[in-house]
Amino acid sequence: MQENKPFLVVGLGNPGGEYAMTRHNVGFMAIDALAANADWKKEKYALTARTEINGRRAILVKPQTFMNNSGVAVQALMTFYKIPLENLIVIHDDMDIPVGDCREKIGGGSAGHNGIRSIDAHVGREYRRIRIGIGHPRDFNLPMDPADWVLGKFGPVQMDMIRDTISRLHIF
């Protein structure tokens, strides 16, 4: 990790009001919580805000390229700010983790997550991933297409669980 460079902390989601508060936008929700009173600006296919988290400089990012093309925005920002891969942190939803659980890893496959697949293709795989569980429809005995599940909204109890998880995120 290069301490002299800021960290790029990317939350994955889809832009637009129709996607706000959907399961697939957990990354955006986390970034909004981290941004608190930050000023947002549009640059390099994304909304960005500068902040400090536990004494470390961070550029918070919400790609505006839609989930499947998240790598375009991430690559453009990494190139522009000369951010090394080890200073990239991506926060995203994960259907294979129970609602509200949080797990981390460095590298690995995309597990079918199109946003992660796009980032992997554009910048490589060896970056830190913070995965927030959104559950899978089968966990609730719902005969539902996973694509419809991730674009659906949380119920009130699940939303409380997600907010609690986000409030306890440890970025640094």
Legacy VTK file of the C-alpha trace (Angstrom):
# vtk DataFile Version 3.0
C-alpha trace
ASCII
DATASET POLYDATA
POINTS 172 float
0.000 0.000 0.000
1.351 3.394 -0.947
0.654 5.740 1.962
1.549 8.879 -0.025
-1.241 8.170 -2.508
-4.904 8.527 -1.570
-7.094 5.464 -1.456
-9.829 5.071 -4.050
-12.871 3.792 -2.143
-15.491 2.723 -4.675
-19.074 1.826 -3.845
-20.848 -0.115 -6.571
-24.380 0.686 -7.646
-26.504 1.991 -10.463
-27.179 5.710 -10.923
-30.725 7.044 -10.976
-33.620 7.302 -8.586
-35.216 4.047 -9.702
-32.192 2.151 -8.347
-31.819 4.034 -5.077
-32.082 1.768 -2.036
-32.033 -1.438 -4.099
-29.934 -4.411 -3.002
-27.477 -3.840 -5.856
-26.839 -0.292 -4.576
-25.467 -1.270 -1.162
-22.072 0.051 -2.268
-23.553 3.486 -3.002
-25.277 3.426 0.415
-21.965 2.712 2.131
-20.189 5.493 0.255
-22.982 7.948 1.120
-22.541 7.072 4.807
-18.772 7.600 4.558
-19.232 10.881 2.682
-21.472 12.450 5.354
-20.832 16.145 4.599
-18.467 15.795 1.653
-18.885 17.817 -1.519
-19.555 15.683 -4.604
-18.301 16.445 -8.071
-18.629 14.700 -11.423
-15.372 13.502 -12.958
-14.153 10.583 -15.050
-17.532 8.807 -15.361
-18.189 9.024 -11.618
-19.290 11.129 -8.695
-16.346 11.704 -6.375
-15.818 13.231 -2.955
-12.600 13.756 -1.063
-12.448 12.916 2.621
-10.213 11.597 5.336
-10.944 8.283 7.066
-8.973 7.585 10.239
-6.207 9.918 9.106
-5.917 8.517 5.587
-6.796 10.445 2.460
-9.560 8.885 0.416
-11.397 9.631 -2.788
-14.916 8.248 -2.451
-16.412 7.086 -5.732
-19.867 6.264 -7.066
-19.445 5.164 -10.710
-22.093 6.595 -13.022
-21.487 4.039 -15.788
-24.052 1.543 -14.455
-22.970 -1.598 -12.677
-21.881 -3.645 -15.698
-19.375 -0.979 -16.763
-18.008 0.048 -13.350
-14.473 -0.765 -14.482
-14.517 2.105 -16.988
-14.906 4.690 -14.210
-12.513 2.930 -11.831
-9.777 2.633 -14.458
-10.167 6.275 -15.532
-9.849 7.520 -11.940
-6.948 5.205 -11.092
-5.082 6.409 -14.173
-5.846 10.089 -13.574
-4.819 10.025 -9.895
-2.071 7.414 -10.388
-3.657 5.175 -7.750
-1.868 1.828 -7.324
-4.029 -1.291 -7.286
-3.233 -1.916 -3.624
-4.912 1.434 -2.797
-8.209 0.399 -4.408
-11.060 -0.642 -2.113
-14.401 -1.725 -3.620
-17.589 -2.052 -1.564
-20.326 -4.155 -3.148
-23.322 -6.410 -2.609
-22.940 -10.180 -2.378
-25.847 -12.610 -2.738
-23.854 -15.508 -1.293
-23.579 -13.784 2.090
-26.551 -13.524 4.488
-28.275 -10.144 4.730
-26.256 -7.755 6.839
-23.112 -9.867 7.150
-19.889 -8.320 5.911
-16.770 -10.074 4.644
-13.536 -8.930 3.112
-11.025 -10.394 0.740
-8.277 -9.413 -1.621
-8.520 -10.706 -5.161
-10.439 -13.752 -6.301
-13.136 -14.212 -8.879
-16.230 -12.161 -9.540
-18.721 -14.826 -8.339
-20.993 -13.657 -11.147
-21.046 -10.015 -10.001
-20.942 -7.953 -13.198
-19.545 -4.833 -11.521
-16.630 -6.798 -10.103
-16.145 -8.584 -13.429
-15.875 -5.199 -15.148
-13.358 -3.835 -12.634
-11.292 -7.027 -12.857
-11.181 -6.716 -16.652
-10.086 -3.068 -16.528
-7.592 -2.948 -13.650
-6.856 -6.498 -12.463
-8.079 -8.614 -9.562
-5.743 -7.982 -6.650
-7.623 -5.236 -4.798
-9.495 -5.181 -1.491
-13.188 -6.033 -1.621
-15.671 -5.330 1.140
-18.684 -7.525 0.471
-22.002 -6.725 2.133
-24.487 -9.582 2.221
-27.867 -9.096 0.606
-28.930 -12.749 0.745
-30.232 -14.822 -2.128
-33.898 -15.339 -3.045
-33.500 -19.052 -2.312
-32.646 -18.119 1.297
-36.214 -16.859 1.578
-37.782 -19.655 -0.504
-38.591 -17.205 -3.257
-38.760 -18.535 -6.817
-37.201 -15.385 -8.211
-34.547 -14.627 -10.792
-31.415 -13.341 -8.994
-31.303 -10.374 -11.414
-34.739 -9.300 -10.184
-33.644 -9.874 -6.574
-30.631 -7.539 -6.747
-32.743 -4.814 -8.351
-35.434 -5.159 -5.668
-35.626 -3.059 -2.524
-34.971 -4.182 1.023
-37.833 -4.689 3.440
-37.757 -2.531 6.607
-36.071 -5.162 8.818
-33.442 -5.946 6.182
-32.827 -2.229 5.611
-32.184 -1.773 9.343
-29.690 -4.670 9.200
-27.916 -3.108 6.207
-27.735 0.332 7.858
-26.276 -1.259 10.986
-23.676 -3.129 8.937
-22.707 0.016 7.037
-22.370 1.988 10.288
-19.822 -0.581 11.514
-17.702 -0.753 8.327
-13.991 -0.623 9.015
-12.294 0.868 5.976
-8.942 1.553 7.691
LINES 1 173
172 0 1 2 3 4 5 6 7 8 9 10 11 12 13 14 15 16 17 18 19 20 21 22 23 24 25 26 27 28 29 30 31 32 33 34 35 36 37 38 39 40 41 42 43 44 45 46 47 48 49 50 51 52 53 54 55 56 57 58 59 60 61 62 63 64 65 66 67 68 69 70 71 72 73 74 75 76 77 78 79 80 81 82 83 84 85 86 87 88 89 90 91 92 93 94 95 96 97 98 99 100 101 102 103 104 105 106 107 108 109 110 111 112 113 114 115 116 117 118 119 120 121 122 123 124 125 126 127 128 129 130 131 132 133 134 135 136 137 138 139 140 141 142 143 144 145 146 147 148 149 150 151 152 153 154 155 156 157 158 159 160 161 162 163 164 165 166 167 168 169 170 171
